[in-house]
Structures are given as structure tokens and as C-alpha cells.
């Protein structure tokens, strides 16, 4: 395998791995938001 083909293969694998990791992080964050929704601040009611 030539250096060019190896370099392009590593480029595709690296970019694909990065995008897959970002996709998984997005799924985890959305799941955590669904499990622990953000509560509105009750600062106005406490005054």
C-alpha cells in the first residue's frame, strides 16, 4: 500500500471516528436532558 493510500485511509478513519464520537456524545447529552429536565428558577416566587 502506498503512502498516499495509507494517508487517505487514515484520514477517512480518523474523521469517521471523530464524527461517530460526536454523535454518541450528542445521544448521551439528549438522554441526560430527558432524564433530568431543566427546572425553571423560582427566584421570583421566593421574594
Protein Blocks (a to p, Z undefined) as FASTA:
>chain_A
ZZklmmmmmmmmmmmmmmmmmmmmmmmmmmmmmmmccdddfklmmZZ
